[in-house]
Amino acid sequence: MKIVADDKIPFLRGILEPSAEIKYVSANDFIHENIKDADILLIRTPDKCTREKLSGTNVQFIASTTIGFDHIDIDYCREARIKWMNCPGCNAVSVSQYMISTLIELSRKKKFSLHDKVFGIVGVGNVGKQVERVYKAYGLTYLKCDPPRAEEEGKNDFVDLQTIAEECDIISFHVPLEKNGRHPTFHLANEKFFQMLKKKPYFINVARGPVHDTQALLKAKKSGLIEEMIIDCWENEPNISIELLKEAIIATPHLAGFSADGKANGTRMCLEAINKKYNFEINNLDELIQPPLPPDPIIDLNKFPDNRIENAILTTFSPLREDKRLRESPDKFEYIRTHYENPREFHAYKIINATEEEKGVLQKLGFLI
């Protein structure tokens, strides 16, 4: 069995080698010539599995360590009878950590309280549910928009996109990228959407770049329809819009889901699927794939004179370092992503010296007490 794997997939080396012949390649070297003899591909978002690359190969199975799958030509895979998988939910907690940390940094930059705002969650699947959990734990007011879930579960718990546009102060997108079907999300945030806005909200894209129309978003910002933008996902990555980068108040290179825990989850889910399909007899994956402990896993709230919960959250992650790196070197978008110090999620940290009230919030967020 021959496997070609992206060389940036973490926690992978040494696990498959006893059972298969494995070759590691960079995203730049993910070309037809290098994958044509492979039975299995282990990939990330930059590894585009197009018809041109896959045609004439021996590929039987594609495992992507990501929640998205728009980098896989699923129509061709169906034609060629190539099985494929992605890892929905693997980094959902990571995105929720990014969201609350980034919102805290935003509130500090703009000098407002998050508790005075109404939040809109557009897309309440694996990721959106975790964002909802964090908002609820932190005591924020929010509305949810998810037409597919509303159709299936009833509309009582959901509002439509127009209501989000009219009533929310901060709107974030957590939808998959769908160009067709009953609920397409390609350019969901388009000129029509921005024209519906009533409260000059903050706009956040942590879903997929093409969920927003870049030119419409820039027009909305310059015409005062939105207050500020937080952009983690960009159209045409890694060749991002420099104008959008300059206009965004916080900008990161598509790393909201890049916690060490999320990475480990994606690798583990792919290996479990390969193990099941090909009977490689790989045991103890939970033990083999363990992200390292944080440098200091104990957070003492007594270190902070005020805003103790906020500071505990920012101890685990802040977007500002990567924001600075991206602004300084936008041409190194992919380099920054692949040389990122993947943070640990809240559950890797133990809080000490918390009051009873603080314990309640921090435990709901996921911290150990």
C-alpha angles and dihedrals in degrees: 000000000000122000130187113199134183106253092225096062104114129226091017108104115101097015101088098030096089091055106035147017105260131189123191119212135176121243089254090055094048093113136135094262092057098045103036095098096042123113093192132030122203107195150169131210096279091057102089112204099200130167089254093054097042100041112105095012131121092235113144102164136027120196117189118194090210136090091229125069104185088112089067121078094225093178091059091044089055091050093047094041092239111157117220140181140189130194110247113194096011093121101024094113089049091056091050089052090050090049099052093041093049092046090053090052089047092051090051093049093048096034100233136123118251088215090066093059136083112225127209120210110197108193117022103196124116093318098036091052090056091048088051090050092053093045090051092048091050092047098245126155114238146167125211130219120189115140096188092052091043090055092049101038103027130263100264094098097039141061130203125257092258091058090051089050093049102040109031130091095193121030124190129184123220102164130128117248108261121169096180140024132067095311111033115185100189105123090354086153095059136141091282091055094048091050089058093059115115107173103046091246134193111258122216128184115190095144116073127324098242091055084087127049103233096208093047090048092051090048090051091051095047093045092050099248090126129035101214141339133230109196125187097149121055139188114250096015127221089022095062129180109268089199091057090047091055093048096048117094090209122019129178132173101251097287105126089113095043102105115137087242093053091049091050091049092053094049092046094049092051093048092048090054093047091046091052095045098044102025096232090164094229108168135191097024091162089059095041094051107053122141114226121262117263114264088252113018094179118084113194109200090200088073089071120073092200143354088041098171092046091050092048089054093048090049088068096045143350125177095213098091093054090041089058093046093050093049091050094048114017089162088065094061095130093038091056091050094050094043095047121131096234108221125225119244125248094270090066090066131074119209121214132188095024122153118237090258092049091048091057093055096040094049091051089052089054105258122140115242 
